[in-house]
Amino acid sequence: MNFFKDILGSNKNESNVEFYKNENGLHTLGGTFPADFTVPENKFLSGFQYVGFINSSDKYFNWLPFDVHLICPIYLDIENVYLDYSNPNAPKILAPEDSSEITSAFDELKKDSIIQFKQSKLSLREFEGLTDENELTILGIAGKPNLLQDDDVPICPKSGKKMKFLCQFSTWNQIETEFTNVECEDKFMQQYFERMNFWCDGSLYVFIEPESKTVCYYIQNT
């Protein structure tokens, strides 16, 4: 079964582009918050996780107004998380309005829970697109999103414009955990804190509205 379907709309003329591991790559998946980066004030269980970094000097991202540090509370029952990147090194939460109300499937998560991932450098290359044969081996994509559920192009809460697809990363990215203080009594549940994952078998989607410098994160799974 192919978990993915092509989205229709503003990205229909974009190329299919995949991330792949490259020790000289411009982008990263995993890693820790840079010293000059300020995490948004929040009350999320486990706070934000540092997901990675998108370098705007890449030809595939030359339309970006700034480099993007990807951050998201990936272990929570989030809907759309909107961040204002007017200061790219100190984003602010636009939504949800009350981060303390967001729940999690993981009972062990606390406000001071930490999950940090090992860093891998990535590059981009064009490929044929996601198929039944490769969907469990692709780390992530850019160009055109492939959605597990409904076509969901978010609307920027600041400008009212449709947002542009930035990137998508799958649970099958093979990024291991560098450090966590989360301990689950159930060993089966503990595995989800041993590697980066998005709702166990899903994907993280990132959209941006370049003019308003607003970024949207959401997760879909099967």
Stockholm file with secondary structure:
# STOCKHOLM 1.0

chainA/1-222         MNFFKDILGSNKNESNVEFYKNENGLHTLGGTFPADFTVPENKFLSGFQYVGFINSSDKYFNWLPFDVHLICPIYLDIENVYLDYSNPNAPKILAPEDSSEITSAFDELKKDSIIQFKQSKLSLREFEGLTDENELTILGIAGKPNLLQDDDVPICPKSGKKMKFLCQFSTWNQIETEFTNVECEDKFMQQYFERMNFWCDGSLYVFIEPESKTVCYYIQNT
#=GR chainA/1-222 SS CCCCEECCSTTTTSCCEEEEECTTCSEEEEECCCTTCCCCCCCCTTCCEEEEEECTTSGGGTTCSSCEEEEECTTSCCSCEEEECSSTTSCEEEECSCGGGCCCSCTTCCTTCCEEEEEEEEEEEECSCCCTTTTTTCCEEESSCEESSSCCCCBCTTTCCBCEEEEEEEGGGCCBEEEECCCCSSHHHHGGGTBCCSTTTCEEEEEEETTTTEEEEEEECC
#=GC SS_cons         CCCCEECCSTTTTSCCEEEEECTTCSEEEEECCCTTCCCCCCCCTTCCEEEEEECTTSGGGTTCSSCEEEEECTTSCCSCEEEECSSTTSCEEEECSCGGGCCCSCTTCCTTCCEEEEEEEEEEEECSCCCTTTTTTCCEEESSCEESSSCCCCBCTTTCCBCEEEEEEEGGGCCBEEEECCCCSSHHHHGGGTBCCSTTTCEEEEEEETTTTEEEEEEECC
//
